Amino acid sequence: ARIATLPGVTEEMLARVMSADMDGLRRKGAAIADRLTRGAEAHITCPNGSDLRLGIEGRDAIPDAGELSARGAFGNLPCGEGFIAPVEGTGEGRLVVDGTIAGVGIPGEPVELLVEGGLLREADGEEGFQLIDLLTAHGEAGTNVAELGIGTNERAELTGNVLEDEKILGTAHVAFGASAAIGGTVQVPVHLDCVVMKPDVSVDGDPIVRAGELLV
């Protein structure tokens, strides 16, 4: 079987976002996945104050470019990212989210998330409290830093639906909760992504995104 997941998709979204340059998506996704796979530490900063470090050594990143032709293929549509499951327990710092928070929407003001020991420990604002409630409903494992992803789709726009928003070219997203399906070890029935719109992202000190511009 081949499986495509499309949670919350609309006809308009699918038609628009899947009209992206598919060859370009494959190239960019593969380049991001290669750089993440070869790296030991990813570092996210942004003008709003993000400063988050994630251990990624030994993990294999995955390009998401809509390639579902192989037997047993599994992917997300609309597509457009490269992502990795950080090593459990390694996340340290702050992530300030000014894009969509899955299950919550676009915050009225940027939401600051505090990560310690690879877990989301604190969040500010109403939207931050909602995120904490959604994650902790599944125990402490629900707050696990599950994913770092970089968007590659030039047709994606900020809509409030994280299915599209996490694919926006040059954005970064960090997810909390389950990671077992993408190379991690945590299995819980929740996985919520948080999007940063114009981040700087580096791997082992080498930039791959600068102020929302993809460099690979």
N, C-alpha and C positions, 0 to 999 in steps of 0.2 A: 504494500500500500504506500501511496504518497500522500502527505498531509500538508495542507496549508491552513494556518490559523488566521482568522480575520475578525477578532473581537471588536464589535462596535462599528464595523465598516459601513460606509454608505456607497451608493453607486457613483455619486459625484467624486468622492474621495478616491475610489479605486481607479476610475477612468483618468483622473488628473495625475495622481501620484505614479501610477504605473505607465504613464506616458514619458517618464524620464528616460534618459540615455542609458539603456540597459548595459551596453558594453562598458560605459563609464562607471556604472554602479559596480560591475564585477571587478574592474580594475581598482577602484578606490577601496572597495570592501576587502579585496585580497591584500592590498598594501597595508591597510590598517591592521588586519588580522596578523599579517606577517610580523609587523613591528611589535604588536602586543605580545605575540607568542615568544619572540626573542628577548623580551624585556624582563626585568626583575621588579621594577617599581614604576607605577604610573602616578603622576602628580597633576591635580586639577586646581587651577586658580581662576578667578574672574574678578571684574571690577567691583562687584558687590561684596567681595570678601571671602570667597571660597578659597580654601587651602587644605586640600584633602590628598593624602597619600595612601595608595593601595598596593599591597604586594601581589604580584602576578607571576612570579617565577615558577616555572614548571607547569603552567596552565596553557592549554591550547586555545587560541582565539578562533572565532568563527565568523566568516564573511556571510552577510545576509543580502543576497542579490537576486532573489527570486528563482534560483536554479533548483527546480524541483523535478528534473527529468529522470534522475536515477531512481532505481528501485529502493524503497524505504526512505526516500527523501522527506524531510520535515522542515518547514519554514514558515515565515510570517509574510503576509501580504496585506497592504502594499509593503514593499521591501526597501532596504537602503540603509545598512549600517554594518559596522564591524564591531564585535563585542567579545568580552572575556569574563569569566567568573574569577574574581579576586580570591586569593588564598584566605581561608577563614581565619579570623582573628587579627588580620594585618591592617585593616583600615583605621586611620587616625587622622582627625582634623575636622574641618568644618566644610559643609557644602551649602551654598546659598542658592536656592532654587527660584528662578524667575520665570521659568516656563511651566509646563503642565506637571501636576502631581497626579499620578494615576489614581482613580477612585475619588479624587477630590476636585480637580479642575485647575484652572489658571489662578494662582493666588493674587489677591488684590495688591499685596506688597510682597517683596521677596521673602521667602521663608528660610531661616537659618536652621540647619540640621547639624547636631553635634554627634560625631562618630568616635567611639573609643573602643579599642579591642575588637574591631571588626563588627561592632553592633551600633545601631542607632540608639543613642542614649537620651537625647533631648531634642525638642523642636519648638520653635516659637510661633506665635500667631494662631488664629483659629484653624487655618488650613494645616498647620503643623501638628496641632493637637488631633485633628481628624486623622492624619496619616498615622500617628502613633497608635491611635485607637484601632485602626484597621489592621495594623501589623501585630500588635500585642494581643489581639484576640486569638492568635495562634501560638501564644507563648513567646519566650525570649527568642527562639529560633526565627520567628517572624521578622525580627529586626536585623537579621544577618545582612551584611553587604553582599549582595548576590551577583551583581553585574556592573561592569563599566562598558558603555557603548558609545560609539561615535557615529553621528548621522552622516549619510552620503548622498541623499536624494535632493537634487536641486529643484524638484517640483513640489516637495512637501512644504506646507505652511502651518503656522501656529493656529490651531483650531480649538484646543481644549480636549481633543481626543488623542491620548498618548499613542495610540496605534500609528497615527501620522506624525505627531509632533516629535517623537524620538528619532524619526528618520530625517529631520531637517538638516540640510547640509551644514556641517561645521558645528553643530550642537553636540553636547555631551549629555549622557544620562547615566545616573546611578540608580540601580534597583535594589530593593530590600526584600528579603524573604527567601524563596526557593532558588537554589542554584544547581540542583542535581542534574537537571535536564541539559545544562549547558557546560558541564565540566566541573562543577563544584560538588559538595557533599551534603548540602542541607536540603531536606525534603519537607516542605510544609505547604499547605494549600493556599499560599498567597505569594504574589510577586508583583510589586508595585514600583514603577519607574518614576524618577524625578528628573526633569529636563532643565539644563542650564543653557541659556541661549547663546552667549558669546564667550565661551571659556577659552582659557589657555590650557592645553593638555600636553604634557611631555612624558616621554618614556625614557628612564635612565638619563634624564637631563636633556634629551634631544626633543625639540618641539615637534608635534605632529598636528596640532591645531593652535592657531594664534588669533585671539580676538574673534573667534568664530570662523576663521578662514582655514580650510583644510590645506595642509602642507604636503601631503603625500599623494 
